[in-house]
Amino acid sequence: MLFGFFGALRAAGLKPGLSELLMLLEALQQRVAIYSLDDFYYLARSALIKDETQFDRYDRAFAAYFKGVETAAAAIFGEVPEDWLRGQMRGLLSDQEKAKIEALGGFDKLMETLRQRLAEQKKRHQGGNKWIGTGGSSPFGNSGFNPQGVRIGGAGGQQRAVKVWERREFANLADSVELGTRNIKIALRRLRRFAREGAAEELDVDGTIRATAANAGYLDLKMLPERHNAVKVLLFLDAGGSMDPHVRVCEELFSAARGEFKHLEHYYFHNFVYESIWRDNRRRHSERIALYDVLHRYTPDYKLIFVGDATMSPYEILQPGGSVEHWNEEAGAVWFRRVLDAFPHVIWLNPESPERWTYTASIGIARGLVGADRMFPLTLAGLSEGMRRLSH
């Protein structure tokens, strides 16, 4: 069955490999998931699926493959003699609990009463001792107390329900939602080029085998430098004004980028780039850095990522003196072209919804300068596409 499930995932467009399947088999041998389809669902997803954007496809493939399994299991257990089950129950419950379990006339009566309450109840209830709700002493609901009850929804309170009745729901992960730090890291990993740098700290297995064989079987250890992501990244971040609503997602992007790239440099600008930028927003008036210095400091192999909504007056881009904070002798568009000449690998990540791009003149101008195929929305899909564009 497990190999059939593996094949069903691949047929659904997912690409788990043999190593992932072996990991799942090892986890099952260690009894990580036993007798629970829910537990197996999460275990298999953790072992076989490495990209959160594929969770929705995995859910649909899982549901299609295991459809009817729980019903079949119920049918199998339904063949067990009732008197045997009741004997098992008597061995698990105390005398007091056995008496209370019969308070509503036994399990069958309990479920019949529940069906009646579901038909009669019209709204949510909190507390109380009759209706289905939370925090009360009714036999039905959750987070309350009734030893012979049925928990419906919630995480449970006293963990004493006769039957746990919950509907399992798997949330879809859309690629158009705002990013979290973990999702950003996954997308940024598309922009990777590994190289071995630094001191020799990692065992070279192949080299050690060759050297030992050449040394008549005497062990000859060989070491090599650790692998690091050799991609160099420059981040130019728009700060203040219309970017204030996007501070959180920009912080997450910055945090994820710092964790993914060993060679990362960042600078701030406001609305558009001019003759100077800065490293610290608190000292942006006193510690500005000439843009010419930045262009000459970093080599053209740096990947440049602009992050900003590009929402401003068109004059701020096209006209000398257009800046809202100082008098710029040359237009922002002139400085932007100089940046593009210095760094051929450039993209722009825009936190504004793409639906607004065609209705905002300044966004259209910025897209024209950077290239229409180089501006991407700051979403999971947009960031992934941007990383692919930078890697070419």
Summary of the structure (lengths in Angstrom):
residues: 392
radius of gyration: 30.6
end to end distance: 41.5
largest distance: 92.3
contacts: 1060
relative contact order: 0.07
helix: 46%
strand: 16%
